[in-house]
């Protein structure tokens, strides 16, 4: 089980890398749609006799309402608790007996369930996913057990982790009105008051073939996968999907700054600026967005990147530092973020000023052609390694399609990246990195009680 912070830091890095590689003949994605609305994407890869199957639902914390935060994640847990024909936990047992692995994750934009199996076992995965798409049983007894598991998970991931608390606070003050301000795991009070009826409602509202995408990658033939999907999913009736209202964060007209007091050895800084996403309704021409992608590389995507070199190695103001930006998402809101842990004798104000100074250098001077070309080479080299994964090839398709983009936009990414210039980097830094759109959260370290036990514990799903 993953949460959005972990998922996006991990997967969007991989996605950013993947954007640099054009899709060639061996990367053809075959697509098909069933009469009930289920969209199917197949990527054939016969290098090994394995197959990855992923079912993506266009339902995440973005779709939740106040008072029921965390219900998307809770339902993800309940999807492993049995159907009309299977008992709680049997899904995982069957996949394990078939020599496979499975899990799921919930994000702001989607929920995904996946299996990796030997290729001949794909029908097992298809049959069981189709079963729980329409026959899930959400009993009050199982729900009461699992909601405690989810609350423990929240304690472990957030209350026991100062940086996670800082990230939660950061999101909540950056996005006052937009649902991205809510934690994916949910607010504890909402979890404490949630009932099995809330999970049932979420399942009925969002879990149907016309709100789902099936992605299969590996040693398979597309036509055979399409026939198999028709066999197992074809008879599932479509659902009536609730109307989605457009949601936009109001304009920010000044810095938003907050201090979090938490038990910690060191302080911490998370700062970010409002930033644009690619427009889903237009051809891919997001010059600003591609420049921001490259800027992440300039600042933090290699050992010679500016933040690492100047702030960690040379000045020793921080023990670690990083940057992140997501140019694609379903909610049409994003941020360009910087993260850093100050060295023991350095204040958060000193570190914030140092981070801003690095941004100001780009605003003033841009970057040299050598530096720009070197960073592009590093990102491309990293991608060559990452794109060998069948799992992440499927992940890439599922993410983009579920968020409302076509996976085909990847075809032109490398040319768009190559077109980014030093002037483009200067322009986006000046345009987006202003105090009027800045949000900052810092940790004020409090004494750690070594005798105090952790509040929560991790879980599989």
C-alpha positions in Angstrom: 0.0 0.0 0.0 1.3 3.4 -0.9 0.2 7.0 -0.3 0.2 9.9 -2.7 3.4 11.5 -1.4 5.4 8.2 -1.7 3.7 7.4 -5.0 4.2 10.7 -6.7 7.8 11.2 -5.6 8.6 7.7 -6.9 6.4 7.4 -9.9 6.5 10.9 -11.2 10.3 10.7 -11.2 10.0 7.6 -13.3 7.3 9.3 -15.4 9.5 12.3 -15.9 12.4 10.1 -17.0 10.1 8.1 -19.3 9.0 11.3 -21.1 12.4 11.7 -22.6 12.2 8.5 -24.7 10.2 8.3 -27.9 8.0 5.3 -28.3 9.4 3.1 -31.0 8.2 0.0 -32.9 8.7 -2.2 -29.9 6.7 0.1 -27.7 3.4 0.0 -29.6 0.4 0.2 -27.3 -2.8 -1.6 -28.5 -6.1 -0.3 -27.3 -9.7 -1.5 -27.3 -12.9 -0.6 -25.5 -15.7 -2.9 -24.4 -19.4 -2.0 -24.9 -19.7 -1.4 -21.2 -17.1 1.4 -21.3 -14.0 -0.5 -20.0 -10.9 0.8 -21.8 -8.1 -1.7 -22.4 -4.5 -1.0 -23.2 -2.0 -3.7 -24.0 1.8 -3.4 -24.4 3.4 -6.5 -25.8 6.9 -7.3 -24.4 8.2 -10.9 -24.9 11.6 -10.5 -23.3 10.4 -12.6 -20.3 7.4 -15.0 -19.8 5.7 -12.6 -17.3 2.6 -10.4 -17.4 1.6 -7.4 -15.4 -2.1 -6.6 -15.1 -3.4 -3.4 -13.6 -7.0 -2.1 -13.1 -7.2 1.6 -12.6 -10.3 3.4 -11.3 -10.7 7.1 -11.9 -11.5 7.7 -8.2 -9.2 9.0 -5.5 -9.1 11.6 -2.8 -9.8 14.2 -5.4 -13.4 13.0 -5.5 -14.0 12.9 -1.7 -16.2 15.3 0.2 -15.5 16.8 3.6 -16.3 14.5 6.5 -15.5 11.4 4.4 -11.8 12.0 3.7 -9.8 8.7 3.4 -12.8 6.7 2.0 -11.0 6.0 -1.3 -8.1 4.5 0.6 -10.4 2.6 3.0 -12.3 1.1 0.0 -8.9 0.0 -1.4 -8.4 -2.0 1.8 -11.9 -3.5 1.6 -11.3 -4.7 -2.0 -9.2 -7.5 -0.4 -12.0 -8.5 2.1 -14.0 -10.9 -0.1 -16.8 -11.1 -2.6 -19.9 -13.2 -3.0 -17.8 -16.2 -3.9 -14.5 -15.5 -2.0 -13.6 -15.1 1.6 -11.6 -12.2 3.1 -7.9 -12.5 2.1 -8.5 -15.2 -0.5 -7.6 -12.9 -3.4 -4.1 -12.5 -2.1 -3.8 -16.2 -1.3 -4.8 -17.3 -4.8 -2.3 -14.9 -6.5 0.4 -16.1 -4.1 -0.4 -19.8 -4.9 -0.1 -18.9 -8.6 3.4 -17.7 -7.9 2.5 -14.0 -8.4 2.6 -10.8 -6.4 -0.2 -8.3 -6.0 -1.0 -5.0 -4.2 -2.8 -1.7 -4.6 -2.3 2.0 -4.0 -4.5 5.0 -3.7 -3.6 8.5 -4.9 -5.4 11.8 -5.3 -6.3 11.0 -8.9 -6.9 7.3 -9.0 -6.8 3.9 -7.3 -4.9 1.0 -8.8 -4.9 -2.7 -8.3 -2.1 -4.8 -9.8 -0.7 -8.3 -10.2 2.5 -9.7 -11.7 2.3 -13.3 -12.8 3.7 -15.9 -15.1 2.0 -15.2 -18.4 -0.3 -18.3 -18.4 -1.8 -17.2 -15.1 -3.3 -14.0 -16.5 -6.9 -15.5 -16.6 -6.7 -15.9 -12.8 -6.0 -12.2 -12.4 -8.7 -11.2 -14.9 -11.4 -13.4 -13.3 -10.8 -12.2 -9.8 -10.6 -8.5 -10.8 -13.8 -8.8 -12.7 -15.4 -10.5 -9.7 -14.5 -7.8 -7.2 -15.5 -5.0 -9.7 -19.1 -6.1 -9.3 -19.5 -8.6 -6.4 -17.5 -7.0 -3.5 -19.0 -7.7 -0.1 -18.5 -4.9 2.5 -19.7 -6.3 5.8 -19.8 -4.2 8.9 -17.7 -6.8 10.7 -14.9 -6.7 8.3 -15.1 -2.9 7.9 -14.7 -2.4 11.7 -11.6 -4.5 11.6 -10.1 -2.8 8.6 -10.8 0.8 9.7 -8.7 0.2 12.7 -5.9 -1.0 10.4 -6.2 2.2 8.3 -6.1 4.3 11.5 -2.9 2.5 12.6 -1.5 3.1 9.1 -2.2 6.8 9.4 -0.5 6.9 12.8 2.5 5.1 11.4 2.8 7.1 8.1 2.0 10.5 9.5 1.8 10.9 13.3 5.1 9.0 13.7 6.8 10.9 10.8 7.5 14.6 11.2 8.3 15.1 7.5 5.0 13.5 6.6 3.2 15.8 9.1 5.0 18.7 7.4 3.9 17.6 4.0 0.3 17.2 5.1 0.4 20.7 6.5 2.0 22.0 3.4 -0.7 20.6 1.2 -3.5 21.9 3.4 -2.3 25.5 3.3 -1.2 25.5 -0.3 -4.6 24.2 -1.4 -7.3 25.9 0.7 -10.2 25.1 -1.6 -8.9 22.4 -3.9 -9.2 18.7 -2.8 -5.4 18.3 -3.1 -5.3 19.9 0.3 -6.8 16.8 1.9 -4.6 13.8 3.0 -5.2 10.7 1.0 -5.2 8.5 4.1 -7.9 10.8 5.5 -8.2 13.0 8.6 -8.2 10.9 11.7 -11.6 12.3 12.9 -13.2 11.3 9.6 -11.8 7.8 9.9 -13.1 7.5 13.4 -16.6 8.4 12.3 -16.6 6.4 9.0 -19.0 3.6 8.6 -19.2 0.6 6.2 -22.1 2.4 4.5 -19.6 5.2 3.4 -17.4 2.5 1.8 -20.4 0.9 0.1 -21.4 4.3 -1.3 -18.0 4.9 -2.7 -17.9 1.5 -4.3 -21.3 1.9 -5.9 -20.5 5.4 -7.1 -17.1 4.8 -8.7 -16.3 1.1 -9.2 -17.7 0.1 -12.6 -16.2 -0.7 -16.0 -17.0 2.7 -17.5 -14.9 4.4 -14.8 -12.0 1.9 -15.1 -9.0 1.1 -17.3 -7.4 -2.2 -17.7 -3.7 -2.2 -18.6 -1.8 -5.4 -19.5 1.9 -5.5 -20.3 4.3 -8.4 -20.9 4.5 -11.6 -22.9 1.0 -11.5 -24.3 -0.8 -11.0 -27.6 -3.1 -8.0 -27.7 -6.0 -9.8 -29.5 -5.9 -12.6 -26.9 -6.0 -10.1 -24.1 -9.0 -8.3 -25.6 -10.9 -11.6 -26.0 -10.1 -12.5 -22.4 -11.2 -9.1 -21.1 -14.5 -9.5 -23.0 -15.0 -12.9 -21.4 -14.5 -11.7 -17.8 -15.4 -8.1 -17.9 -17.8 -7.8 -20.8 -21.0 -8.7 -19.0 -20.5 -6.2 -16.1 -23.1 -3.4 -16.5 -21.9 0.2 -16.6 -22.6 2.4 -13.6 -24.1 5.9 -13.3 -21.1 8.0 -12.4 -21.7 11.1 -10.2 -21.2 14.4 -11.9 -17.8 15.9 -11.3 -17.7 19.6 -10.6 -14.7 21.6 -11.9 -12.5 22.6 -8.9 -9.9 25.3 -9.0 -7.7 26.8 -6.3 -8.4 30.6 -6.0 -5.5 32.9 -6.9 -2.9 33.2 -4.2 -1.8 36.7 -3.4 0.9 36.4 -0.8 3.2 33.9 0.9 1.7 31.2 3.2 4.0 30.2 6.0 3.6 27.8 8.8 5.7 26.2 11.6 5.2 22.7 12.8 6.4 21.7 16.2 7.2 18.0 16.2 9.6 15.6 18.0 12.7 15.5 15.7 16.5 15.6 15.8 16.7 18.1 12.9 14.5 20.8 11.5 13.1 20.5 7.9 12.0 22.8 5.1 9.3 22.2 2.5 8.6 25.1 0.2 6.8 25.3 -3.1 5.3 27.6 -5.7 2.0 27.2 -7.6 2.7 25.8 -11.0 0.8 24.8 -14.2 -0.1 21.3 -15.5 -0.3 20.3 -19.2 -3.7 21.2 -20.7 -5.7 18.0 -21.4 -7.8 19.8 -24.0 -5.1 21.1 -26.3 -2.2 19.6 -28.3 1.0 19.1 -26.2 2.7 22.5 -26.5 3.3 23.2 -22.8 6.6 25.2 -23.2 6.5 26.3 -19.5 5.8 22.8 -18.2 8.7 21.3 -20.1 11.0 24.0 -18.9 9.9 23.3 -15.3 10.6 19.6 -15.8 14.1 20.4 -17.0 14.5 22.8 -14.1 14.0 19.9 -11.6 16.9 18.2 -13.2 19.1 21.3 -13.1 18.4 21.6 -9.4 18.4 18.1 -8.0 18.4 15.2 -10.5 22.1 14.3 -10.3 25.1 14.4 -7.9 26.3 17.5 -9.7 22.9 19.3 -9.7 23.0 22.8 -8.3 21.2 22.2 -4.9 23.3 19.2 -4.1 26.6 20.9 -5.2 26.1 24.3 -3.8 23.9 23.8 -0.7 25.0 20.3 0.5 28.6 19.9 -0.6 30.0 23.4 -0.8 28.3 25.5 1.8 27.2 22.5 3.9 23.9 24.3 4.8 21.9 21.1 4.4 22.4 17.4 4.8 20.0 16.6 2.0 18.0 18.5 -0.6 15.7 17.9 -3.5 13.1 19.3 -5.9 10.0 18.0 -7.5 7.2 18.9 -10.0 4.4 17.0 -11.6 3.3 18.3 -15.0 0.4 15.9 -15.3 -2.5 15.2 -13.0 -6.3 15.0 -13.1 -6.9 17.9 -10.8 -5.3 20.5 -13.0 -3.3 22.0 -10.1 0.4 21.5 -9.3 3.4 22.9 -7.5 7.1 23.1 -7.9 8.6 22.1 -4.6 11.9 22.2 -2.8 12.8 20.0 0.2 15.8 20.3 2.5 17.0 19.2 5.9 19.3 21.9 7.4 22.7 20.9 8.9 22.7 21.0 12.7 23.9 24.5 13.1 21.9 26.0 10.3 18.5 27.8 10.8 15.6 27.2 8.6 15.6 30.9 7.6 19.2 30.5 6.4 18.3 27.5 4.4 15.3 29.1 2.8 17.3 32.1 1.8 19.9 29.7 0.3 17.3 27.9 -1.7 15.8 31.2 -2.9 19.3 32.4 -3.9 19.7 29.4 -6.2 16.4 30.2 -7.9 17.5 33.9 -8.2 20.7 32.8 -10.0 18.7 31.1 -12.6 16.4 34.1 -12.9 19.4 36.3 -13.5 21.8 34.2 -15.5 20.0 31.1 -16.7 22.2 28.1 -17.2 25.1 27.4 -19.5 24.6 25.2 -22.6 27.0 22.6 -21.2 25.0 22.4 -17.9 21.7 22.1 -19.8 23.0 19.4 -22.1 24.6 17.5 -19.3 21.3 17.4 -17.3 19.3 16.2 -20.3 21.9 13.5 -20.8 21.6 12.4 -17.2 17.8 12.2 -17.3 17.9 10.2 -20.6 20.5 7.8 -19.2 18.4 7.2 -16.1 15.3 6.6 -18.2 17.1 3.9 -20.3 17.4 2.0 -17.1 13.9 2.6 -15.8 12.0 1.9 -19.0 13.1 -1.7 -19.0 10.5 -2.5 -16.4 7.3 -4.1 -17.7 5.6 -2.9 -14.5 6.4 0.7 -14.9 5.6 0.6 -18.6 2.1 -0.4 -17.7 2.1 2.2 -14.8 3.0 4.9 -17.2 0.0 4.1 -19.5 -2.4 3.7 -16.6 -1.5 6.9 -14.9 -1.8 9.1 -18.0 -5.0 7.6 -19.3 -6.7 7.7 -15.9 -5.7 11.3 -15.3 -7.3 12.2 -18.6 -4.3 12.4 -20.9 -3.5 10.1 -23.8 -0.4 7.9 -23.5 0.4 9.0 -27.0 1.5 12.4 -25.8 4.8 10.7 -24.9 5.8 10.4 -28.5 6.7 14.1 -28.7 8.2 14.6 -25.3 11.8 14.1 -26.2 11.5 16.8 -28.9 9.8 19.2 -26.5 12.5 18.6 -23.9 15.3 19.2 -26.4 13.8 22.5 -27.3 14.1 23.9 -23.8 16.6 26.7 -23.6 18.4 28.7 -20.9 16.0 31.6 -21.7 13.1 29.3 -21.1 14.4 28.4 -17.7 14.9 32.0 -16.8 11.4 32.8 -18.0 9.6 30.2 -15.9 11.7 31.0 -12.8 10.7 34.6 -13.1 7.0 33.8 -13.9 6.2 31.2 -11.3 8.8 31.6 -8.5 7.5 34.6 -6.6 6.6 35.2 -3.0 3.0 35.8 -4.0 2.6 32.1 -4.8 5.0 30.7 -2.2 4.1 28.2 0.5 6.6 27.3 3.2 6.4 24.8 6.1 9.3 24.3 8.5 9.7 21.9 11.4 10.6 23.3 14.8 12.3 20.3 16.4 11.0 19.2 19.8 12.7 16.8 22.3 12.3 13.1 21.4 11.1 10.8 24.1 13.1 7.6 23.4 10.9 5.6 25.8 7.7 6.6 24.0 6.5 3.8 21.6 5.5 4.4 18.0 1.8 5.1 17.6 1.1 3.0 14.5 2.4 0.1 12.4 2.7 -0.7 8.7 0.3 -3.0 6.8 0.4 -4.9 3.5 -2.8 -3.4 1.9 
